[in-house]
C-alpha cells in the first residue's frame, strides 16, 4: 500500500474532504479529488498541519 486516499485521510482526521483538499493546495500537494492517493509522507505533512492549527 502506497498511502491513503484523500477520502480515507479526511475520515481519519474527522475533517471534510473539501477542507483537506484546500490544505493540500496550501501545502502544494497534488491532490485534485477525494479519490487522489496521498503518500505516507504527504499524510504526515497534512496531519502535522492540522496539529499545529489546533
C-alpha positions in Angstrom: 0.0 0.0 0.0 1.4 3.4 -1.0 -0.7 5.6 1.2 -4.2 6.8 1.7 -6.9 8.4 -0.4 -8.0 11.9 0.4 -11.3 10.5 1.5 -9.7 8.0 3.9 -7.5 10.6 5.5 -10.4 13.0 5.9 -12.4 10.3 7.7 -9.4 9.5 9.9 -8.8 13.2 10.8 -12.6 13.9 11.1 -12.5 16.8 8.6 -14.4 17.4 5.4 -12.6 16.1 2.3 -13.0 19.5 0.6 -11.2 21.2 3.5 -8.5 18.6 3.2 -8.1 19.3 -0.5 -7.7 23.0 0.4 -4.9 22.1 2.9 -3.3 20.1 0.1 -3.3 23.2 -2.1 -1.8 25.2 0.8 1.0 22.6 1.3 1.5 22.3 -2.5 0.5 18.6 -2.5 -1.0 17.5 -5.8 -4.5 16.2 -5.0 -7.4 17.0 -7.3 -10.2 14.9 -5.9 -11.4 12.8 -2.9 -10.0 9.7 -4.7 -6.5 11.1 -5.1 -3.8 9.0 -3.5 -1.5 10.6 -0.9 1.8 9.1 0.1 2.5 8.4 3.8 4.9 11.4 3.8 2.1 13.7 2.4 -0.3 12.3 5.0 2.2 13.2 7.8 2.6 16.7 6.4 -1.2 17.2 6.4 -1.5 15.6 9.9 1.2 18.0 11.2 -0.6 20.9 9.6 -3.8 20.1 11.5 -2.0 19.5 14.8 -0.4 22.9 14.5 -3.7 24.6 13.7 -5.3 23.4 16.9 
